[in-house]
Amino acid sequence: MSSHKPVSDRITVPKFVKMKQDGKKISMLTAYDYTMAQLLDEAGVDSVLVGDSLSMVVQGHDTTLPVTLDEMIYHAKMVARAVQRALVIVDLPFPSFHLGVYSAIESAGRVLKETGAQAVKLEGGVEQAEVIAGLVSAGIPVMAHVGLRPQLVMQMGGYKVQRDEEQLMADALAAQSAGAFGMVLECVPQSSAEKISAELSIPTIGIGAGAGCDGQVLVVNDMLGLTGGYVPKFVKAYANLREQVSTAAKQYCEEVRSGVFPGPEHSFK
């Protein structure tokens, strides 16, 4: 008999979908390590996304393209190990799902087998419908990603708002028809996001898509005010941890140099 004790309020894929049916807004944040994932889960976030944004946020690259499947799996293991309630979703990195259906199943299968996450996410709509259908037929839950697709940044020439409403709707409907259980809508006009969300029976999670989506996602570093330099318009920082971390580190350095730390209370007799 298994010693694992299931959490009764664990958010599964069906529960995630039902949240839209029940009119409940869905909260999602990214996480890339055990401690942050544990904090977010304990705070009550509904879904934790191990985003390929870790290529930029954690690894310091200019785009999401360099991160590898092995690196995504490495970080997803930490996150899934920490999370007890939220639905854990992992991005499939470029170009793991562009190499054919069987290769995509192999990559996504590794994610689920090796990390303990419950679902994968991939960028695309119409042109990825066959891949989404193949993954779903293999028993792998898939979240789609429509609108701005960071993995196409080279082709698009930058991160731009996507305004072709006809194409956005076509991509969203194709992903839903292929079996996606939800989708991220990134950097699309609010009016378009509202129409898509109303048309679909699966949840839409917005990032730069306005309040009409069924839920919202932010990169946790942005949400916590840890990001330096340019911050997108759609980001709201709920803290200023960059300043607090800097202040704490400076104080630590000063106390070490002056001999204030460690004091008697930090030492053993």
C-alpha positions in Angstrom: 0.0 0.0 0.0 1.3 3.5 -0.9 2.4 5.7 2.0 1.6 8.8 0.0 -1.2 10.8 1.5 -3.2 12.6 -1.2 -4.3 16.2 -0.3 -8.1 16.4 -0.5 -8.0 19.9 -1.9 -5.3 19.3 -4.5 -6.1 21.2 -7.7 -6.2 18.7 -10.5 -6.7 19.4 -14.2 -10.5 18.7 -14.0 -10.8 21.0 -10.9 -8.9 23.6 -12.8 -11.3 23.5 -15.7 -14.3 23.5 -13.4 -13.1 26.7 -11.8 -14.2 28.5 -15.0 -17.5 26.7 -15.0 -18.1 27.9 -11.4 -17.1 31.4 -12.2 -14.0 31.4 -10.0 -11.0 33.5 -11.1 -7.8 31.5 -11.3 -4.4 32.7 -9.8 -1.2 31.5 -11.3 2.5 32.4 -10.7 5.8 31.1 -11.9 8.3 29.4 -9.6 11.7 27.9 -10.3 12.9 26.5 -6.9 11.6 24.7 -3.8 11.4 27.5 -1.4 9.5 29.9 -3.6 7.2 27.2 -4.8 6.4 26.3 -1.2 5.7 29.9 -0.3 3.4 30.4 -3.2 1.5 27.1 -2.6 1.0 28.0 1.1 -0.3 31.4 0.1 -3.0 29.7 -1.9 -2.1 30.2 -5.5 -4.1 27.9 -7.7 -1.4 27.0 -10.2 2.4 27.2 -10.3 4.0 27.4 -13.7 7.6 26.4 -14.1 8.0 28.8 -17.0 10.8 28.8 -19.6 11.1 32.4 -18.4 13.7 30.8 -16.1 16.0 31.2 -19.1 15.8 35.0 -18.5 14.9 35.3 -14.8 17.2 32.6 -13.4 19.9 32.1 -16.0 20.3 35.6 -17.3 19.7 35.1 -21.0 18.0 37.7 -23.2 15.3 35.3 -24.4 13.6 32.1 -23.4 15.3 30.2 -26.2 18.5 28.9 -24.6 16.9 26.9 -21.7 17.0 23.1 -22.3 14.6 20.3 -21.5 17.0 18.9 -19.0 17.2 22.3 -17.2 13.4 22.6 -17.2 13.1 19.2 -15.7 15.7 20.0 -13.0 13.8 23.1 -11.9 10.4 21.4 -12.2 11.5 18.6 -9.8 12.2 21.2 -7.1 8.9 23.0 -7.6 6.8 19.8 -7.7 8.5 18.5 -4.6 7.4 21.6 -2.7 3.8 22.0 -4.0 1.0 20.2 -2.1 -2.1 21.9 -3.4 -1.6 23.9 -6.6 -1.6 22.5 -10.1 2.0 22.4 -11.4 2.5 23.1 -15.1 5.8 23.0 -16.9 6.7 24.8 -20.1 8.0 22.7 -23.0 11.1 24.6 -24.1 12.1 25.4 -27.7 12.3 23.4 -29.9 11.1 20.2 -28.0 7.6 20.2 -29.5 8.6 21.3 -33.0 10.2 18.0 -33.9 7.1 16.0 -34.5 4.4 14.4 -32.4 6.4 11.5 -31.1 9.3 13.6 -30.1 6.9 16.0 -28.3 5.4 13.0 -26.4 8.8 11.8 -25.4 9.8 15.2 -24.1 6.5 15.8 -22.3 6.5 12.3 -21.0 9.9 12.9 -19.4 8.5 16.0 -17.7 5.6 14.1 -16.1 7.6 11.0 -15.2 10.7 12.7 -13.8 9.2 15.8 -12.1 5.9 14.9 -10.5 4.2 17.9 -12.3 0.6 17.4 -13.6 0.7 19.1 -17.0 2.8 20.8 -19.7 2.4 24.0 -21.6 3.4 24.8 -25.1 3.2 27.8 -27.4 1.0 27.7 -30.4 -2.5 27.2 -31.7 -3.5 26.2 -35.3 0.0 25.0 -36.3 0.5 23.0 -33.0 -3.0 21.4 -32.9 -1.7 18.0 -34.1 1.0 18.0 -31.4 -1.5 19.0 -28.7 -3.9 16.2 -29.9 -1.0 13.7 -29.9 0.0 14.6 -26.3 -3.5 14.5 -25.0 -4.1 11.1 -26.7 -1.0 9.9 -24.8 -2.6 11.0 -21.5 -0.6 14.2 -21.1 -2.6 17.3 -20.1 -1.7 20.3 -22.2 -2.1 24.0 -21.7 -1.8 26.1 -24.8 -0.3 29.5 -25.2 -1.7 32.0 -27.7 -0.9 35.6 -28.6 2.6 36.8 -28.0 4.8 33.7 -28.1 8.2 34.5 -26.6 9.9 31.5 -28.3 9.2 33.3 -31.7 10.9 36.5 -30.6 13.5 36.2 -33.4 10.8 35.8 -36.0 8.6 38.6 -34.6 11.5 41.0 -34.1 10.6 41.7 -30.5 7.9 41.4 -27.9 4.9 43.0 -29.4 1.1 43.1 -28.7 -0.7 40.7 -31.0 -3.7 42.4 -32.5 -4.9 40.0 -35.3 -8.1 39.0 -33.6 -9.2 36.5 -36.3 -5.9 34.6 -36.0 -6.0 34.8 -32.2 -9.5 33.3 -32.2 -8.5 30.6 -34.7 -5.5 29.6 -32.6 -7.6 29.5 -29.4 -10.3 27.4 -31.0 -7.8 25.0 -32.6 -6.0 24.4 -29.3 -9.3 23.7 -27.5 -10.5 21.4 -30.3 -7.2 19.5 -30.1 -7.8 18.8 -26.4 -6.0 21.6 -24.5 -7.5 22.0 -21.0 -6.6 25.7 -20.8 -4.5 28.4 -22.4 -2.4 31.4 -21.6 -3.3 34.6 -23.6 -0.3 36.9 -23.7 -0.1 40.5 -24.8 -3.4 40.7 -26.6 -6.0 43.6 -26.5 -8.4 43.3 -23.7 -11.4 43.2 -26.0 -10.0 40.3 -28.0 -9.2 38.4 -24.8 -12.7 38.9 -23.6 -14.2 37.5 -26.8 -11.9 34.5 -26.8 -12.6 33.8 -23.1 -16.4 34.0 -23.7 -16.1 31.7 -26.7 -14.1 29.0 -25.1 -15.3 26.4 -22.6 -11.7 26.0 -21.1 -10.0 28.6 -18.9 -8.0 31.4 -20.3 -5.1 32.8 -18.2 -4.1 36.3 -19.1 -0.8 38.1 -18.9 -1.1 41.5 -20.5 -4.6 40.5 -21.7 -6.8 42.4 -19.4 -9.3 41.5 -16.7 -11.7 39.6 -19.0 -9.7 36.3 -18.8 -10.6 33.5 -16.4 -7.4 33.9 -14.5 -4.1 35.8 -14.4 -0.4 34.8 -14.4 2.7 36.8 -13.6 6.4 36.0 -13.4 7.0 35.8 -9.6 10.2 37.9 -9.8 8.2 40.7 -11.4 5.3 40.3 -8.9 7.7 40.6 -6.0 9.6 43.6 -7.3 12.8 41.7 -7.8 13.2 42.6 -11.5 15.6 45.4 -12.4 15.5 47.5 -15.5 12.6 47.3 -17.9 9.3 46.0 -16.5 6.4 45.4 -18.9 3.3 47.5 -18.6 1.1 44.6 -17.5 3.2 43.9 -14.4 2.0 44.9 -11.0 4.7 44.7 -8.3 3.1 43.7 -4.9 6.4 44.2 -3.0 9.8 45.8 -3.5 12.1 42.9 -2.6 14.9 44.1 -4.8 15.4 47.1 -2.5 14.9 45.1 0.6 17.4 42.5 -0.4 20.0 45.1 -1.4 19.5 46.9 1.9 19.9 43.7 3.9 23.0 42.6 2.0 24.6 46.0 2.5 23.9 45.9 6.3 25.3 42.4 6.5 28.5 43.5 4.7 28.9 46.5 7.0 28.4 44.4 10.1 30.9 41.8 9.0 33.5 44.4 8.2 33.0 46.2 11.5 33.0 43.1 13.6 29.4 43.6 14.8 28.4 40.2 13.3 28.6 37.6 14.5 27.9 38.7 18.1 27.9 36.6 21.3 24.3 35.5 20.6 25.4 34.0 17.3 28.3 32.0 18.7 28.7 28.8 20.6 30.4 28.3 24.0 
